[in-house]
């Protein structure tokens, strides 16, 4: 029965709720990884380890996206990044305020941890900065980025600006070095 699922008939696209739930599970995993490291090592020792982990995650993701773009004869540029990015954009783009929560499913989950775990504010915000910055730096090898507004900072939206960077063109990334191993 190619293309069919026994439970739902013909293969269907996941719903917005399904994708946001999967994003919530990822957000919970990230929080619990941070929590475990903070409890074992302390906040100051855990922070650079988590930052390095997110940096390597971004490299892993965007090495694949960059290879996909090149295989499709696409220039690995800011404009072409959305064409090969692996993020399930439905979770952000299809959300409406009447759905409840906030646009970003990660922020929706992470904001709920702030009251009991105030140290996590720093780790949640760092995730966005490191992943988004490294994603475009590694994919394009010409462009960097900075977040100017973030739901995690109490803003009503997340916003960013992109800019060409001579450092990135020389292979010097904001959050670390590529290890070609």
CORZI-V860948 format. One record per residue. N is the residue number from 0. RES is the residue in three letters. SS is DSSP state (a for helix, b for strand, c for the rest). NEAR is the number of other C-alpha atoms within 10 Angstrom. Layout:
[[N & RES & SS & NEAR] [N & RES & SS & NEAR]]
//
This chain:
[[0 & UNK & c & 7] [1 & UNK & c & 6] [2 & UNK & c & 8] [3 & UNK & b & 11] [4 & UNK & b & 11] [5 & UNK & c & 8] [6 & UNK & c & 7] [7 & UNK & c & 8] [8 & UNK & b & 10] [9 & UNK & b & 12] [10 & UNK & c & 12] [11 & UNK & c & 10] [12 & UNK & c & 8] [13 & UNK & c & 10] [14 & UNK & c & 12] [15 & UNK & a & 17] [16 & UNK & a & 13] [17 & UNK & a & 12] [18 & UNK & a & 18] [19 & UNK & a & 23] [20 & UNK & a & 16] [21 & UNK & a & 15] [22 & UNK & a & 20] [23 & UNK & a & 19] [24 & UNK & a & 15] [25 & UNK & a & 15] [26 & UNK & a & 19] [27 & UNK & a & 16] [28 & UNK & a & 12] [29 & UNK & a & 19] [30 & UNK & a & 20] [31 & UNK & a & 12] [32 & UNK & a & 13] [33 & UNK & a & 21] [34 & UNK & a & 19] [35 & UNK & a & 13] [36 & UNK & a & 17] [37 & UNK & a & 18] [38 & UNK & a & 10] [39 & UNK & a & 11] [40 & UNK & a & 12] [41 & UNK & c & 12] [42 & UNK & a & 17] [43 & UNK & a & 9] [44 & UNK & a & 12] [45 & UNK & a & 19] [46 & UNK & a & 18] [47 & UNK & a & 12] [48 & UNK & a & 13] [49 & UNK & a & 19] [50 & UNK & a & 19] [51 & UNK & a & 15] [52 & UNK & a & 15] [53 & UNK & a & 22] [54 & UNK & a & 25] [55 & UNK & a & 20] [56 & UNK & a & 16] [57 & UNK & a & 22] [58 & UNK & a & 23] [59 & UNK & a & 13] [60 & UNK & a & 18] [61 & UNK & a & 23] [62 & UNK & a & 15] [63 & UNK & a & 16] [64 & UNK & a & 22] [65 & UNK & a & 26] [66 & UNK & a & 15] [67 & UNK & a & 16] [68 & UNK & a & 20] [69 & UNK & a & 12] [70 & UNK & a & 10] [71 & UNK & c & 10] [72 & UNK & c & 9] [73 & UNK & c & 16] [74 & UNK & c & 15] [75 & UNK & c & 22] [76 & UNK & c & 17] [77 & UNK & a & 17] [78 & UNK & a & 10] [79 & UNK & a & 15] [80 & UNK & a & 20] [81 & UNK & a & 12] [82 & UNK & a & 13] [83 & UNK & a & 17] [84 & UNK & c & 18] [85 & UNK & c & 12] [86 & UNK & c & 11] [87 & UNK & c & 13] [88 & UNK & c & 14] [89 & UNK & a & 14] [90 & UNK & a & 21] [91 & UNK & a & 17] [92 & UNK & a & 11] [93 & UNK & c & 11] [94 & UNK & c & 19] [95 & UNK & c & 11] [96 & UNK & a & 8] [97 & UNK & a & 7] [98 & UNK & a & 10] [99 & UNK & c & 9] [100 & UNK & c & 14] [101 & UNK & c & 19] [102 & UNK & c & 21] [103 & UNK & c & 21] [104 & UNK & a & 21] [105 & UNK & a & 26] [106 & UNK & a & 20] [107 & UNK & a & 19] [108 & UNK & a & 20] [109 & UNK & a & 21] [110 & UNK & a & 20] [111 & UNK & c & 10] [112 & UNK & c & 16] [113 & UNK & c & 15] [114 & UNK & c & 10] [115 & UNK & c & 8] [116 & UNK & c & 12] [117 & UNK & c & 11] [118 & UNK & c & 15] [119 & UNK & a & 20] [120 & UNK & a & 16] [121 & UNK & a & 14] [122 & UNK & a & 22] [123 & UNK & a & 22] [124 & UNK & a & 17] [125 & UNK & a & 16] [126 & UNK & a & 18] [127 & UNK & a & 19] [128 & UNK & a & 21] [129 & UNK & a & 23] [130 & UNK & a & 21] [131 & UNK & a & 19] [132 & UNK & a & 23] [133 & UNK & a & 28] [134 & UNK & a & 27] [135 & UNK & a & 24] [136 & UNK & a & 29] [137 & UNK & a & 25] [138 & UNK & a & 26] [139 & UNK & a & 22] [140 & UNK & c & 23] [141 & UNK & c & 20] [142 & UNK & b & 23] [143 & UNK & b & 25] [144 & UNK & b & 20] [145 & UNK & b & 15] [146 & UNK & b & 15] [147 & UNK & b & 11] [148 & UNK & b & 15] [149 & UNK & c & 18] [150 & UNK & a & 18] [151 & UNK & a & 21] [152 & UNK & a & 15] [153 & UNK & c & 10] [154 & UNK & c & 11] [155 & UNK & c & 12] [156 & UNK & c & 14] [157 & UNK & c & 16] [158 & UNK & b & 12] [159 & UNK & b & 13] [160 & UNK & b & 10] [161 & UNK & b & 13] [162 & UNK & b & 11] [163 & UNK & b & 14] [164 & UNK & c & 17] [165 & UNK & a & 13] [166 & UNK & a & 15] [167 & UNK & a & 18] [168 & UNK & a & 15] [169 & UNK & c & 10] [170 & UNK & c & 15] [171 & UNK & c & 16] [172 & UNK & c & 20] [173 & UNK & c & 15] [174 & UNK & c & 17] [175 & UNK & c & 13] [176 & UNK & c & 13] [177 & UNK & c & 13] [178 & UNK & c & 7] [179 & UNK & c & 4] [180 & UNK & c & 3]]
//
